[in-house]
Amino acid sequence: AWTLFTEGRPLELVAESMAQTCNLSEVLRLIQLGLLCVQENPEDRPSISYVVLMLGNEDEFVRIREFSRYFKYPL
């Protein structure tokens, strides 16, 4: 998943049948959130309250350019 994201191909993670019927920008947000939540070091993961905030409010979601500072892999 991380490789596809860093190569600019995160939507390849979505089943083709779903890609035709879902909101792709929402899917991208969820992929980003998932990557944040599975970092190796638990201290680098967002708190559950922040996850809930990100799920419920687009304005609070981590932007792509800020994403790399939270994720411990290089962009």
All heavy atoms as a GROMACS GRO file, in nm:
protein
  613
    1ALA      N    1   0.083  -0.119   0.000
    1ALA     CA    2   0.000   0.000   0.000
    1ALA      C    3   0.087   0.126   0.000
    1ALA      O    4   0.060   0.221  -0.071
    1ALA     CB    5  -0.095   0.001   0.120
    2TRP      N    6   0.192   0.124   0.085
    2TRP     CA    7   0.278   0.242   0.092
    2TRP      C    8   0.346   0.267  -0.041
    2TRP      O    9   0.355   0.381  -0.087
    2TRP     CB   10   0.381   0.225   0.204
    2TRP     CG   11   0.476   0.341   0.209
    2TRP    CD1   12   0.608   0.340   0.180
    2TRP    CD2   13   0.445   0.478   0.241
    2TRP    NE1   14   0.661   0.466   0.192
    2TRP    CE2   15   0.564   0.552   0.230
    2TRP    CE3   16   0.328   0.542   0.278
    2TRP    CZ2   17   0.568   0.688   0.254
    2TRP    CZ3   18   0.333   0.679   0.303
    2TRP    CH2   19   0.452   0.750   0.291
    3THR      N   20   0.393   0.162  -0.107
    3THR     CA   21   0.460   0.177  -0.236
    3THR      C   22   0.365   0.238  -0.339
    3THR      O   23   0.402   0.332  -0.409
    3THR     CB   24   0.512   0.041  -0.287
    3THR    OG1   25   0.604  -0.010  -0.191
    3THR    CG2   26   0.580   0.054  -0.421
    4LEU      N   27   0.245   0.187  -0.347
    4LEU     CA   28   0.148   0.243  -0.441
    4LEU      C   29   0.119   0.390  -0.409
    4LEU      O   30   0.108   0.472  -0.499
    4LEU     CB   31   0.018   0.163  -0.440
    4LEU     CG   32   0.026   0.024  -0.503
    4LEU    CD1   33  -0.104  -0.052  -0.482
    4LEU    CD2   34   0.060   0.033  -0.651
    5PHE      N   35   0.110   0.422  -0.282
    5PHE     CA   36   0.083   0.561  -0.243
    5PHE      C   37   0.197   0.652  -0.284
    5PHE      O   38   0.176   0.758  -0.342
    5PHE     CB   39   0.058   0.571  -0.091
    5PHE     CG   40   0.021   0.709  -0.049
    5PHE    CD1   41  -0.109   0.754  -0.060
    5PHE    CD2   42   0.117   0.796   0.000
    5PHE    CE1   43  -0.143   0.883  -0.022
    5PHE    CE2   44   0.084   0.926   0.038
    5PHE     CZ   45  -0.046   0.968   0.027
    6THR      N   46   0.321   0.613  -0.253
    6THR     CA   47   0.435   0.700  -0.285
    6THR      C   48   0.460   0.710  -0.435
    6THR      O   49   0.517   0.808  -0.480
    6THR     CB   50   0.564   0.651  -0.215
    6THR    OG1   51   0.593   0.518  -0.256
    6THR    CG2   52   0.551   0.659  -0.065
    7GLU      N   53   0.417   0.610  -0.509
    7GLU     CA   54   0.431   0.614  -0.655
    7GLU      C   55   0.314   0.685  -0.722
    7GLU      O   56   0.306   0.691  -0.844
    7GLU     CB   57   0.445   0.472  -0.710
    7GLU     CG   58   0.576   0.406  -0.672
    7GLU     CD   59   0.585   0.262  -0.719
    7GLU    OE1   60   0.485   0.207  -0.772
    7GLU    OE2   61   0.694   0.203  -0.702
    8GLY      N   62   0.224   0.740  -0.640
    8GLY     CA   63   0.110   0.814  -0.696
    8GLY      C   64   0.002   0.725  -0.754
    8GLY      O   65  -0.077   0.768  -0.837
    9ARG      N   66  -0.006   0.600  -0.706
    9ARG     CA   67  -0.104   0.506  -0.758
    9ARG      C   68  -0.190   0.444  -0.647
    9ARG      O   69  -0.221   0.325  -0.652
    9ARG     CB   70  -0.033   0.394  -0.835
    9ARG     CG   71   0.054   0.443  -0.948
    9ARG     CD   72   0.126   0.332  -1.022
    9ARG     NE   73   0.218   0.261  -0.934
    9ARG     CZ   74   0.232   0.127  -0.933
    9ARG    NH1   75   0.162   0.052  -1.014
    9ARG    NH2   76   0.317   0.070  -0.851
   10PRO      N   77  -0.233   0.522  -0.548
   10PRO     CA   78  -0.305   0.463  -0.436
   10PRO      C   79  -0.441   0.403  -0.474
   10PRO      O   80  -0.488   0.310  -0.410
   10PRO     CB   81  -0.323   0.579  -0.338
   10PRO     CG   82  -0.323   0.699  -0.426
   10PRO     CD   83  -0.224   0.667  -0.535
   11LEU      N   84  -0.502   0.454  -0.579
   11LEU     CA   85  -0.633   0.403  -0.617
   11LEU      C   86  -0.626   0.263  -0.677
   11LEU      O   87  -0.730   0.198  -0.693
   11LEU     CB   88  -0.703   0.501  -0.710
   11LEU     CG   89  -0.733   0.637  -0.646
   11LEU    CD1   90  -0.798   0.732  -0.745
   11LEU    CD2   91  -0.820   0.622  -0.522
   12GLU      N   92  -0.506   0.213  -0.704
   12GLU     CA   93  -0.492   0.075  -0.748
   12GLU      C   94  -0.524  -0.023  -0.635
   12GLU      O   95  -0.540  -0.143  -0.659
   12GLU     CB   96  -0.351   0.050  -0.803
   12GLU     CG   97  -0.328   0.117  -0.937
   12GLU     CD   98  -0.191   0.088  -0.994
   12GLU    OE1   99  -0.132  -0.017  -0.962
   12GLU    OE2  100  -0.142   0.171  -1.073
   13LEU      N  101  -0.533   0.028  -0.514
   13LEU     CA  102  -0.572  -0.055  -0.400
   13LEU      C  103  -0.721  -0.083  -0.398
   13LEU      O  104  -0.767  -0.173  -0.328
   13LEU     CB  105  -0.533   0.014  -0.268
   13LEU     CG  106  -0.384   0.033  -0.243
   13LEU    CD1  107  -0.361   0.131  -0.130
   13LEU    CD2  108  -0.320  -0.102  -0.212
   14VAL      N  109  -0.797  -0.008  -0.476
   14VAL     CA  110  -0.943  -0.019  -0.478
   14VAL      C  111  -0.984  -0.120  -0.584
   14VAL      O  112  -0.936  -0.115  -0.697
   14VAL     CB  113  -1.007   0.118  -0.507
   14VAL    CG1  114  -1.158   0.109  -0.509
   14VAL    CG2  115  -0.957   0.221  -0.408
   15ALA      N  116  -1.074  -0.210  -0.548
   15ALA     CA  117  -1.128  -0.306  -0.645
   15ALA      C  118  -1.194  -0.229  -0.758
   15ALA      O  119  -1.262  -0.129  -0.736
   15ALA     CB  120  -1.228  -0.397  -0.578
   16GLU      N  121  -1.174  -0.276  -0.879
   16GLU     CA  122  -1.227  -0.208  -0.996
   16GLU      C  123  -1.379  -0.190  -0.988
   16GLU      O  124  -1.432  -0.085  -1.024
   16GLU     CB  125  -1.191  -0.286  -1.123
   16GLU     CG  126  -1.222  -0.211  -1.250
   16GLU     CD  127  -1.171  -0.285  -1.373
   16GLU    OE1  128  -1.060  -0.340  -1.368
   16GLU    OE2  129  -1.246  -0.286  -1.473
   17SER      N  130  -1.448  -0.289  -0.935
   17SER     CA  131  -1.594  -0.279  -0.924
   17SER      C  132  -1.635  -0.169  -0.827
   17SER      O  133  -1.737  -0.104  -0.846
   17SER     CB  134  -1.652  -0.413  -0.880
   17SER     OG  135  -1.599  -0.450  -0.754
   18MET      N  136  -1.556  -0.145  -0.723
   18MET     CA  137  -1.586  -0.037  -0.629
   18MET      C  138  -1.547   0.098  -0.684
   18MET      O  139  -1.614   0.198  -0.656
   18MET     CB  140  -1.511  -0.060  -0.497
   18MET     CG  141  -1.575  -0.159  -0.405
   18MET     SD  142  -1.492  -0.161  -0.247
   18MET     CE  143  -1.527   0.001  -0.185
   19ALA      N  144  -1.439   0.105  -0.760
   19ALA     CA  145  -1.389   0.232  -0.811
   19ALA      C  146  -1.491   0.302  -0.898
   19ALA      O  147  -1.491   0.425  -0.907
   19ALA     CB  148  -1.259   0.210  -0.887
   20GLN      N  149  -1.578   0.227  -0.959
   20GLN     CA  150  -1.677   0.286  -1.048
   20GLN      C  151  -1.795   0.346  -0.973
   20GLN      O  152  -1.870   0.425  -1.028
   20GLN     CB  153  -1.726   0.181  -1.148
   20GLN     CG  154  -1.616   0.129  -1.237
   20GLN     CD  155  -1.660   0.011  -1.319
   20GLN    OE1  156  -1.774  -0.031  -1.316
   20GLN    NE2  157  -1.566  -0.045  -1.395
   21THR      N  158  -1.812   0.308  -0.847
   21THR     CA  159  -1.932   0.352  -0.774
   21THR      C  160  -1.902   0.432  -0.648
   21THR      O  161  -1.995   0.479  -0.583
   21THR     CB  162  -2.018   0.230  -0.735
   21THR    OG1  163  -1.941   0.145  -0.652
   21THR    CG2  164  -2.066   0.156  -0.858
   22CYS      N  165  -1.775   0.447  -0.611
   22CYS     CA  166  -1.744   0.514  -0.485
   22CYS      C  167  -1.690   0.655  -0.509
   22CYS      O  168  -1.655   0.692  -0.621
   22CYS     CB  169  -1.644   0.432  -0.404
   22CYS     SG  170  -1.481   0.422  -0.479
   23ASN      N  171  -1.681   0.731  -0.402
   23ASN     CA  172  -1.625   0.864  -0.405
   23ASN      C  173  -1.472   0.849  -0.394
   23ASN      O  174  -1.421   0.820  -0.286
   23ASN     CB  175  -1.681   0.946  -0.289
   23ASN     CG  176  -1.626   1.085  -0.283
   23ASN    OD1  177  -1.515   1.113  -0.326
   23ASN    ND2  178  -1.705   1.175  -0.226
   24LEU      N  179  -1.399   0.868  -0.501
   24LEU     CA  180  -1.256   0.841  -0.504
   24LEU      C  181  -1.176   0.934  -0.412
   24LEU      O  182  -1.075   0.892  -0.356
   24LEU     CB  183  -1.203   0.845  -0.647
   24LEU     CG  184  -1.257   0.734  -0.737
   24LEU    CD1  185  -1.200   0.748  -0.878
   24LEU    CD2  186  -1.227   0.597  -0.681
   25SER      N  187  -1.221   1.057  -0.394
   25SER     CA  188  -1.148   1.145  -0.303
   25SER      C  189  -1.162   1.095  -0.159
   25SER      O  190  -1.067   1.102  -0.080
   25SER     CB  191  -1.193   1.290  -0.316
   25SER     OG  192  -1.327   1.304  -0.279
   26GLU      N  193  -1.278   1.042  -0.126
   26GLU     CA  194  -1.299   0.984   0.007
   26GLU      C  195  -1.213   0.859   0.025
   26GLU      O  196  -1.154   0.838   0.131
   26GLU     CB  197  -1.447   0.950   0.026
   26GLU     CG  198  -1.480   0.894   0.160
   26GLU     CD  199  -1.488   0.998   0.270
   26GLU    OE1  200  -1.486   1.118   0.240
   26GLU    OE2  201  -1.495   0.957   0.386
   27VAL      N  202  -1.203   0.779  -0.077
   27VAL     CA  203  -1.119   0.659  -0.072
   27VAL      C  204  -0.974   0.697  -0.048
   27VAL      O  205  -0.905   0.637   0.034
   27VAL     CB  206  -1.134   0.574  -0.201
   27VAL    CG1  207  -1.030   0.464  -0.207
   27VAL    CG2  208  -1.274   0.516  -0.210
   28LEU      N  209  -0.927   0.799  -0.117
   28LEU     CA  210  -0.790   0.846  -0.099
   28LEU      C  211  -0.767   0.892   0.046
   28LEU      O  212  -0.664   0.861   0.106
   28LEU     CB  213  -0.757   0.958  -0.197
   28LEU     CG  214  -0.615   1.013  -0.191
   28LEU    CD1  215  -0.513   0.903  -0.215
   28LEU    CD2  216  -0.598   1.124  -0.291
   29ARG      N  217  -0.862   0.963   0.101
   29ARG     CA  218  -0.851   1.006   0.242
   29ARG      C  219  -0.841   0.885   0.334
   29ARG      O  220  -0.763   0.884   0.429
   29ARG     CB  221  -0.973   1.090   0.281
   29ARG     CG  222  -0.978   1.224   0.213
   29ARG     CD  223  -1.104   1.302   0.248
   29ARG     NE  224  -1.098   1.341   0.389
   29ARG     CZ  225  -1.196   1.319   0.476
   29ARG    NH1  226  -1.307   1.261   0.440
   29ARG    NH2  227  -1.183   1.357   0.601
   30LEU      N  228  -0.922   0.782   0.309
   30LEU     CA  229  -0.920   0.664   0.394
   30LEU      C  230  -0.790   0.585   0.379
   30LEU      O  231  -0.740   0.527   0.476
   30LEU     CB  232  -1.042   0.577   0.365
   30LEU     CG  233  -1.175   0.641   0.401
   30LEU    CD1  234  -1.291   0.554   0.356
   30LEU    CD2  235  -1.183   0.670   0.550
   31ILE      N  236  -0.735   0.582   0.259
   31ILE     CA  237  -0.605   0.516   0.238
   31ILE      C  238  -0.499   0.589   0.320
   31ILE      O  239  -0.418   0.526   0.389
   31ILE     CB  240  -0.569   0.511   0.089
   31ILE    CG1  241  -0.661   0.412   0.016
   31ILE    CG2  242  -0.422   0.472   0.069
   31ILE    CD1  243  -0.650   0.417  -0.134
   32GLN      N  244  -0.497   0.721   0.313
   32GLN     CA  245  -0.401   0.799   0.391
   32GLN      C  246  -0.417   0.772   0.540
   32GLN      O  247  -0.319   0.750   0.612
   32GLN     CB  248  -0.419   0.949   0.366
   32GLN     CG  249  -0.376   0.993   0.230
   32GLN     CD  250  -0.401   1.141   0.212
   32GLN    OE1  251  -0.512   1.189   0.236
   32GLN    NE2  252  -0.301   1.213   0.171
   33LEU      N  253  -0.540   0.773   0.585
   33LEU     CA  254  -0.566   0.749   0.727
   33LEU      C  255  -0.521   0.609   0.766
   33LEU      O  256  -0.459   0.590   0.871
   33LEU     CB  257  -0.715   0.769   0.757
   33LEU     CG  258  -0.758   0.748   0.901
   33LEU    CD1  259  -0.678   0.838   0.995
   33LEU    CD2  260  -0.906   0.774   0.915
   34GLY      N  261  -0.548   0.512   0.682
   34GLY     CA  262  -0.504   0.375   0.710
   34GLY      C  263  -0.353   0.365   0.722
   34GLY      O  264  -0.300   0.298   0.811
   35LEU      N  265  -0.282   0.432   0.632
   35LEU     CA  266  -0.136   0.430   0.638
   35LEU      C  267  -0.084   0.496   0.765
   35LEU      O  268   0.013   0.450   0.825
   35LEU     CB  269  -0.077   0.498   0.514
   35LEU     CG  270  -0.091   0.418   0.384
   35LEU    CD1  271  -0.047   0.504   0.265
   35LEU    CD2  272  -0.012   0.288   0.389
   36LEU      N  273  -0.149   0.603   0.806
   36LEU     CA  274  -0.109   0.667   0.932
   36LEU      C  275  -0.129   0.573   1.051
   36LEU      O  276  -0.049   0.570   1.143
   36LEU     CB  277  -0.189   0.795   0.955
   36LEU     CG  278  -0.153   0.915   0.870
   36LEU    CD1  279  -0.255   1.026   0.892
   36LEU    CD2  280  -0.013   0.963   0.902
   37CYS      N  281  -0.236   0.496   1.047
   37CYS     CA  282  -0.273   0.411   1.161
   37CYS      C  283  -0.191   0.283   1.172
   37CYS      O  284  -0.197   0.216   1.275
   37CYS     CB  285  -0.421   0.376   1.154
   37CYS     SG  286  -0.528   0.517   1.185
   38VAL      N  287  -0.117   0.247   1.070
   38VAL     CA  288  -0.041   0.120   1.075
   38VAL      C  289   0.109   0.143   1.080
   38VAL      O  290   0.186   0.052   1.050
   38VAL     CB  291  -0.077   0.027   0.957
   38VAL    CG1  292  -0.223  -0.013   0.963
   38VAL    CG2  293  -0.042   0.091   0.823
   39GLN      N  294   0.151   0.260   1.120
   39GLN     CA  295   0.294   0.284   1.133
   39GLN      C  296   0.353   0.188   1.235
   39GLN      O  297   0.288   0.147   1.331
   39GLN     CB  298   0.320   0.428   1.174
   39GLN     CG  299   0.279   0.526   1.066
   39GLN     CD  300   0.316   0.665   1.100
   39GLN    OE1  301   0.425   0.708   1.068
   39GLN    NE2  302   0.226   0.736   1.167
   40GLU      N  303   0.478   0.151   1.213
   40GLU     CA  304   0.543   0.052   1.298
   40GLU      C  305   0.546   0.094   1.444
   40GLU      O  306   0.518   0.016   1.534
   40GLU     CB  307   0.685   0.027   1.247
   40GLU     CG  308   0.755  -0.086   1.319
   40GLU     CD  309   0.888  -0.120   1.258
   40GLU    OE1  310   0.911  -0.089   1.140
   40GLU    OE2  311   0.969  -0.179   1.329
   41ASN      N  312   0.582   0.218   1.469
   41ASN     CA  313   0.591   0.268   1.606
   41ASN      C  314   0.455   0.323   1.648
   41ASN      O  315   0.408   0.423   1.592
   41ASN     CB  316   0.698   0.378   1.614
   41ASN     CG  317   0.720   0.427   1.754
   41ASN    OD1  318   0.649   0.394   1.847
   41ASN    ND2  319   0.822   0.510   1.770
   42PRO      N  320   0.392   0.264   1.748
   42PRO     CA  321   0.260   0.312   1.792
   42PRO      C  322   0.258   0.459   1.831
   42PRO      O  323   0.155   0.526   1.816
   42PRO     CB  324   0.228   0.224   1.913
   42PRO     CG  325   0.308   0.100   1.892
   42PRO     CD  326   0.434   0.146   1.823
   43GLU      N  327   0.369   0.512   1.878
   43GLU     CA  328   0.374   0.653   1.916
   43GLU      C  329   0.359   0.747   1.796
   43GLU      O  330   0.325   0.864   1.812
   43GLU     CB  331   0.504   0.682   1.990
   43GLU     CG  332   0.512   0.612   2.123
   43GLU     CD  333   0.649   0.626   2.188
   43GLU    OE1  334   0.738   0.693   2.132
   43GLU    OE2  335   0.666   0.569   2.296
   44ASP      N  336   0.387   0.697   1.676
   44ASP     CA  337   0.374   0.778   1.554
   44ASP      C  338   0.233   0.775   1.497
   44ASP      O  339   0.203   0.850   1.405
   44ASP     CB  340   0.473   0.730   1.448
   44ASP     CG  341   0.617   0.750   1.489
   44ASP    OD1  342   0.644   0.846   1.564
   44ASP    OD2  343   0.702   0.669   1.448
   45ARG      N  344   0.149   0.688   1.548
   45ARG     CA  345   0.012   0.675   1.499
   45ARG      C  346  -0.076   0.783   1.560
   45ARG      O  347  -0.053   0.827   1.672
   45ARG     CB  348  -0.044   0.538   1.536
   45ARG     CG  349   0.035   0.424   1.477
   45ARG     CD  350  -0.013   0.292   1.531
   45ARG     NE  351   0.081   0.186   1.496
   45ARG     CZ  352   0.086   0.069   1.555
   45ARG    NH1  353   0.001   0.040   1.653
   45ARG    NH2  354   0.175  -0.020   1.517
   46PRO      N  355  -0.179   0.826   1.487
   46PRO     CA  356  -0.270   0.926   1.546
   46PRO      C  357  -0.354   0.862   1.656
   46PRO      O  358  -0.379   0.741   1.656
   46PRO     CB  359  -0.358   0.966   1.427
   46PRO     CG  360  -0.352   0.851   1.333
   46PRO     CD  361  -0.216   0.790   1.351
   47SER      N  362  -0.397   0.944   1.750
   47SER     CA  363  -0.485   0.896   1.857
   47SER      C  364  -0.621   0.863   1.797
   47SER      O  365  -0.658   0.912   1.690
   47SER     CB  366  -0.501   1.002   1.965
   47SER     OG  367  -0.572   1.113   1.912
   48ILE      N  368  -0.697   0.780   1.868
   48ILE     CA  369  -0.829   0.744   1.819
   48ILE      C  370  -0.919   0.867   1.809
   48ILE      O  371  -0.999   0.879   1.716
   48ILE     CB  372  -0.894   0.632   1.903
   48ILE    CG1  373  -1.019   0.578   1.836
   48ILE    CG2  374  -0.924   0.679   2.043
   48ILE    CD1  375  -0.995   0.510   1.704
   49SER      N  376  -0.904   0.961   1.900
   49SER     CA  377  -0.986   1.081   1.893
   49SER      C  378  -0.952   1.163   1.768
   49SER      O  379  -1.041   1.221   1.705
   49SER     CB  380  -0.972   1.166   2.019
   49SER     OG  381  -0.838   1.204   2.038
   50TYR      N  382  -0.824   1.165   1.729
   50TYR     CA  383  -0.787   1.236   1.607
   50TYR      C  384  -0.836   1.162   1.483
   50TYR      O  385  -0.879   1.223   1.386
   50TYR     CB  386  -0.637   1.259   1.602
   50TYR     CG  387  -0.595   1.355   1.494
   50TYR    CD1  388  -0.639   1.487   1.496
   50TYR    CD2  389  -0.513   1.315   1.390
   50TYR    CE1  390  -0.603   1.576   1.396
   50TYR    CE2  391  -0.476   1.404   1.290
   50TYR     CZ  392  -0.522   1.534   1.293
   50TYR     OH  393  -0.486   1.621   1.195
   51VAL      N  394  -0.834   1.029   1.487
   51VAL     CA  395  -0.887   0.949   1.376
   51VAL      C  396  -1.035   0.981   1.357
   51VAL      O  397  -1.081   1.005   1.245
   51VAL     CB  398  -0.865   0.799   1.400
   51VAL    CG1  399  -0.943   0.715   1.299
   51VAL    CG2  400  -0.717   0.764   1.396
   52VAL      N  401  -1.109   0.984   1.466
   52VAL     CA  402  -1.252   1.016   1.459
   52VAL      C  403  -1.272   1.157   1.403
   52VAL      O  404  -1.358   1.180   1.318
   52VAL     CB  405  -1.319   1.000   1.597
   52VAL    CG1  406  -1.461   1.054   1.596
   52VAL    CG2  407  -1.317   0.854   1.639
   53LEU      N  408  -1.190   1.251   1.447
   53LEU     CA  409  -1.198   1.387   1.396
   53LEU      C  410  -1.170   1.390   1.245
   53LEU      O  411  -1.243   1.455   1.169
   53LEU     CB  412  -1.098   1.476   1.469
   53LEU     CG  413  -1.092   1.622   1.426
   53LEU    CD1  414  -1.223   1.693   1.459
   53LEU    CD2  415  -0.977   1.691   1.495
   54MET      N  416  -1.068   1.319   1.201
   54MET     CA  417  -1.034   1.316   1.059
   54MET      C  418  -1.145   1.251   0.976
   54MET      O  419  -1.172   1.293   0.864
   54MET     CB  420  -0.902   1.243   1.036
   54MET     CG  421  -0.782   1.324   1.080
   54MET     SD  422  -0.625   1.252   1.029
   54MET     CE  423  -0.612   1.114   1.140
   55LEU      N  424  -1.209   1.149   1.031
   55LEU     CA  425  -1.318   1.082   0.958
   55LEU      C  426  -1.440   1.172   0.944
   55LEU      O  427  -1.512   1.164   0.846
   55LEU     CB  428  -1.357   0.953   1.029
   55LEU     CG  429  -1.258   0.838   1.017
   55LEU    CD1  430  -1.300   0.724   1.109
   55LEU    CD2  431  -1.245   0.791   0.873
   56GLY      N  432  -1.461   1.259   1.041
   56GLY     CA  433  -1.581   1.339   1.041
   56GLY      C  434  -1.568   1.479   0.987
   56GLY      O  435  -1.666   1.549   0.973
   57ASN      N  436  -1.446   1.523   0.955
   57ASN     CA  437  -1.426   1.661   0.916
   57ASN      C  438  -1.313   1.672   0.815
   57ASN      O  439  -1.197   1.662   0.850
   57ASN     CB  440  -1.393   1.744   1.042
   57ASN     CG  441  -1.385   1.891   1.012
   57ASN    OD1  442  -1.380   1.933   0.898
   57ASN    ND2  443  -1.381   1.970   1.118
   58GLU      N  444  -1.348   1.693   0.689
   58GLU     CA  445  -1.248   1.703   0.583
   58GLU      C  446  -1.143   1.810   0.609
   58GLU      O  447  -1.028   1.796   0.574
   58GLU     CB  448  -1.314   1.732   0.448
   58GLU     CG  449  -1.342   1.610   0.367
   58GLU     CD  450  -1.395   1.647   0.230
   58GLU    OE1  451  -1.319   1.709   0.153
   58GLU    OE2  452  -1.509   1.612   0.202
   59ASP      N  453  -1.183   1.921   0.670
   59ASP     CA  454  -1.091   2.031   0.695
   59ASP      C  455  -0.978   1.991   0.789
   59ASP      O  456  -0.870   2.048   0.784
   59ASP     CB  457  -1.163   2.152   0.753
   59ASP     CG  458  -1.262   2.210   0.654
   59ASP    OD1  459  -1.243   2.191   0.532
   59ASP    OD2  460  -1.359   2.272   0.698
   60GLU      N  461  -1.003   1.895   0.876
   60GLU     CA  462  -0.903   1.853   0.973
   60GLU      C  463  -0.813   1.743   0.919
   60GLU      O  464  -0.720   1.702   0.984
   60GLU     CB  465  -0.970   1.803   1.102
   60GLU     CG  466  -1.034   1.913   1.182
   60GLU     CD  467  -0.932   2.013   1.234
   60GLU    OE1  468  -0.818   1.973   1.266
   60GLU    OE2  469  -0.967   2.131   1.244
   61PHE      N  470  -0.842   1.695   0.800
   61PHE     CA  471  -0.765   1.582   0.748
   61PHE      C  472  -0.625   1.625   0.706
   61PHE      O  473  -0.605   1.735   0.658
   61PHE     CB  474  -0.836   1.516   0.630
   61PHE     CG  475  -0.794   1.375   0.611
   61PHE    CD1  476  -0.843   1.276   0.692
   61PHE    CD2  477  -0.700   1.342   0.516
   61PHE    CE1  478  -0.802   1.146   0.677
   61PHE    CE2  479  -0.658   1.212   0.501
   61PHE     CZ  480  -0.709   1.114   0.581
   62VAL      N  481  -0.531   1.538   0.726
   62VAL     CA  482  -0.392   1.564   0.692
   62VAL      C  483  -0.380   1.583   0.541
   62VAL      O  484  -0.424   1.500   0.464
   62VAL     CB  485  -0.303   1.447   0.736
   62VAL    CG1  486  -0.160   1.468   0.694
   62VAL    CG2  487  -0.311   1.427   0.886
   63ARG      N  488  -0.324   1.693   0.500
   63ARG     CA  489  -0.301   1.718   0.358
   63ARG      C  490  -0.180   1.639   0.310
   63ARG      O  491  -0.091   1.607   0.387
   63ARG     CB  492  -0.278   1.867   0.334
   63ARG     CG  493  -0.394   1.953   0.381
   63ARG     CD  494  -0.514   1.936   0.290
   63ARG     NE  495  -0.626   2.011   0.344
   63ARG     CZ  496  -0.748   1.964   0.355
   63ARG    NH1  497  -0.774   1.841   0.318
   63ARG    NH2  498  -0.845   2.036   0.403
   64ILE      N  499  -0.176   1.612   0.180
   64ILE     CA  500  -0.068   1.532   0.123
   64ILE      C  501   0.069   1.585   0.161
   64ILE      O  502   0.156   1.511   0.201
   64ILE     CB  503  -0.081   1.527  -0.031
   64ILE    CG1  504  -0.200   1.442  -0.072
   64ILE    CG2  505   0.044   1.474  -0.096
   64ILE    CD1  506  -0.177   1.296  -0.066
   65ARG      N  507   0.091   1.714   0.150
   65ARG     CA  508   0.225   1.766   0.177
   65ARG      C  509   0.261   1.756   0.324
   65ARG      O  510   0.378   1.754   0.360
   65ARG     CB  511   0.239   1.908   0.125
   65ARG     CG  512   0.151   2.010   0.189
   65ARG     CD  513   0.174   2.146   0.123
   65ARG     NE  514   0.069   2.238   0.158
   65ARG     CZ  515  -0.047   2.250   0.095
   65ARG    NH1  516  -0.070   2.173  -0.009
   65ARG    NH2  517  -0.137   2.335   0.134
   66GLU      N  518   0.163   1.748   0.412
   66GLU     CA  519   0.190   1.730   0.555
   66GLU      C  520   0.203   1.582   0.590
   66GLU      O  521   0.254   1.548   0.694
   66GLU     CB  522   0.077   1.790   0.638
   66GLU     CG  523   0.062   1.939   0.620
   66GLU     CD  524  -0.062   1.993   0.688
   66GLU    OE1  525  -0.130   1.915   0.759
   66GLU    OE2  526  -0.091   2.110   0.670
   67PHE      N  527   0.156   1.498   0.502
   67PHE     CA  528   0.149   1.354   0.529
   67PHE      C  529   0.286   1.295   0.562
   67PHE      O  530   0.299   1.217   0.654
   67PHE     CB  531   0.088   1.285   0.407
   67PHE     CG  532   0.057   1.140   0.428
   67PHE    CD1  533  -0.047   1.103   0.511
   67PHE    CD2  534   0.130   1.043   0.365
   67PHE    CE1  535  -0.078   0.970   0.530
   67PHE    CE2  536   0.100   0.910   0.384
   67PHE     CZ  537  -0.004   0.874   0.466
   68SER      N  538   0.388   1.334   0.487
   68SER     CA  539   0.520   1.274   0.505
   68SER      C  540   0.581   1.303   0.642
   68SER      O  541   0.660   1.226   0.692
   68SER     CB  542   0.616   1.318   0.395
   68SER     OG  543   0.638   1.457   0.404
   69ARG      N  544   0.542   1.414   0.704
   69ARG     CA  545   0.601   1.442   0.835
   69ARG      C  546   0.541   1.349   0.942
   69ARG      O  547   0.600   1.327   1.045
   69ARG     CB  548   0.586   1.588   0.871
   69ARG     CG  549   0.459   1.625   0.936
   69ARG     CD  550   0.469   1.765   0.994
   69ARG     NE  551   0.347   1.786   1.068
   69ARG     CZ  552   0.274   1.893   1.063
   69ARG    NH1  553   0.311   1.993   0.991
   69ARG    NH2  554   0.164   1.902   1.132
   70TYR      N  555   0.422   1.296   0.917
   70TYR     CA  556   0.362   1.203   1.010
   70TYR      C  557   0.406   1.059   0.983
   70TYR      O  558   0.415   0.979   1.074
   70TYR     CB  559   0.208   1.208   1.002
   70TYR     CG  560   0.153   1.338   1.051
   70TYR    CD1  561   0.115   1.438   0.964
   70TYR    CD2  562   0.139   1.361   1.188
   70TYR    CE1  563   0.063   1.557   1.010
   70TYR    CE2  564   0.089   1.481   1.235
   70TYR     CZ  565   0.051   1.579   1.145
   70TYR     OH  566   0.000   1.696   1.189
   71PHE      N  567   0.430   1.028   0.858
   71PHE     CA  568   0.467   0.892   0.822
   71PHE      C  569   0.618   0.882   0.816
   71PHE      O  570   0.684   0.968   0.761
   71PHE     CB  571   0.404   0.855   0.686
   71PHE     CG  572   0.379   0.708   0.675
   71PHE    CD1  573   0.262   0.654   0.724
   71PHE    CD2  574   0.472   0.624   0.617
   71PHE    CE1  575   0.235   0.518   0.714
   71PHE    CE2  576   0.448   0.489   0.608
   71PHE     CZ  577   0.330   0.436   0.656
   72LYS      N  578   0.674   0.780   0.871
   72LYS     CA  579   0.819   0.769   0.888
   72LYS      C  580   0.892   0.712   0.766
   72LYS      O  581   1.006   0.675   0.775
   72LYS     CB  582   0.851   0.685   1.012
   72LYS     CG  583   0.796   0.744   1.140
   72LYS     CD  584   0.849   0.884   1.163
   72LYS     CE  585   0.792   0.943   1.290
   72LYS     NZ  586   0.823   1.081   1.309
   73TYR      N  587   0.824   0.703   0.654
   73TYR     CA  588   0.890   0.660   0.531
   73TYR      C  589   0.906   0.783   0.442
   73TYR      O  590   0.823   0.871   0.444
   73TYR     CB  591   0.806   0.555   0.457
   73TYR     CG  592   0.796   0.425   0.532
   73TYR    CD1  593   0.687   0.397   0.611
   73TYR    CD2  594   0.898   0.334   0.526
   73TYR    CE1  595   0.677   0.279   0.681
   73TYR    CE2  596   0.890   0.214   0.595
   73TYR     CZ  597   0.780   0.187   0.672
   73TYR     OH  598   0.771   0.071   0.741
   74PRO      N  599   1.013   0.788   0.363
   74PRO     CA  600   1.033   0.905   0.278
   74PRO      C  601   0.933   0.912   0.165
   74PRO      O  602   0.890   0.811   0.113
   74PRO     CB  603   1.175   0.885   0.223
   74PRO     CG  604   1.196   0.738   0.229
   74PRO     CD  605   1.116   0.688   0.347
   75LEU      N  606   0.897   1.034   0.128
   75LEU     CA  607   0.811   1.053   0.009
   75LEU      C  608   0.896   1.073  -0.112
   75LEU      O  609   1.005   1.115  -0.110
   75LEU     CB  610   0.721   1.174   0.028
   75LEU     CG  611   0.589   1.148   0.096
   75LEU    CD1  612   0.510   1.277   0.110
   75LEU    CD2  613   0.506   1.048   0.024
   0.00000   0.00000   0.00000
